Amino acid sequence: MLRVFLSLILLTFSFTAWSASVTGVRLSSSDEGSRLVIDLTKSATYKTFTLDKPHRLVIDLRNTIWTKATTLPEFSGQLIKNIRHAQRDETLRLVLDLTTKIKYETHKLASDQTHSYRLVIDLNDPNQVKPKVQQTEAKPTPVPASQTKPKIEPKPEKPKPVIAIKEKPKPKRDIVIAIDAGHGGKDHGATGRNGTKEKDVVLAIAKRLANLVNKEQGMRAYLVRSNDTFISLRQRTDRAHKQKADIFISIHADSFRNKQAKGASVYVLSQRGASSEAAQLLADKENAADLVGGISLEDKDDTLAYVLLDLSRDASQVASNEVANTVLSGLKRIGHVHKKQVEYASFVVLKSLDIPSVLVETAFISNADEERKLKSASHQNKLARAMMSGIRHYFQRNPLPGTKMPQQHIVSSGDTLSTIALRYQVTLGQLKKKNELTSTTLKIGDVLLIP
């Protein structure tokens, strides 16, 4: 009886802990400023504050979560250039990257028959507000009646027609996939029993993956190194930043003292150290190529450093985990994997706070059988296709606004055509026409194009 009572308490707590969800974010702009509307399932308490260098507006929503169905609007205004979000325990934090210092007002709106609960933020540029000029009435000077003449009022001019100039939509961009072939140049990496060098096979796999990425609609590959060149670990992430990469994937071929060890592994950055002895040994070996580690925050004030680390690391870590799991699922379909779950280790090459980053150990080059496979063009293609499958699946689940990649929906348990249409705010007819459907029957795993 006590267990049942405790279960009921925990169940009640789980429902009350997250009292509100964000279901939509809308942005409108005018000459006077910008208005951001956050749609909520319930009323939520919140606090706001601004930060400088660069200018930002931070919104903390208590007991609120961000739903996956929520998409960010196009940033066509002149005040907001980006919106970021991250979950911090029971608080959802939104950060508005601003183009200038702003004045803002906030207010909540209750739900009605057509709208849910809303938090409204009005922003304006104080430099654009014209100051009011106080005018004083001048006392008229008396004029003798003999000098007064009737004034002839000029004919009023016809108002010129106002021509509305529509703002051109911003051109959509490609999703950029940064592909990093490990080692290179003087750094050979691991060497197989038959003399195969890690730097050579991972470069071949990286080039095959780049070809697949470039064939994908709305994607563009960037090879961190395209030849046998040594690049430090920090330079690798710097190059990805300059290309404004959306994902960073580093490709390696594992080596271990146990020659029977085999299979692929996928790693993301560990905040508290490696998840196993093998992962720790591997991290130490990779990091020996470059002594530079971490990110310097010495030139940042305490508040800025806290916000940057907290938001960027949390958001990047969540995204990295999801990318890693989709890539690992692709690798599982082509053969044995060394670890059935994503591993965690302190790789320097993964320490980018704002780019989802994963490291793939394609196989154990210290295993003679896997060394032979790594040299095979057929197996290299299989590895590249498996990684491409994971990358594609991630962006199908997490479409980026403003990119050329077609928006898609992967059918999961409980989905119906009408609920999918409602989620993406399109009609049932538009959805059927776009996908050339003659019925409403769906199968789990089907991929639907969204109009």
Helices and strands as residue ranges (DSSP letters): H 2-17, E 20-30, E 33-40, E 46-51, E 56-62, E 64-66, E 80-88, E 91-98, E 103-109, E 117-124, G 126-128, G 145-147, E 175-181, H 198-215, E 219-223, H 233-242, E 247-254, E 265-269, H 277-287, H 302-332, E 343-345, G 348-350, E 357-364, H 368-375, H 377-397, E 408-410, H 417-423, H 428-434, E 447-449
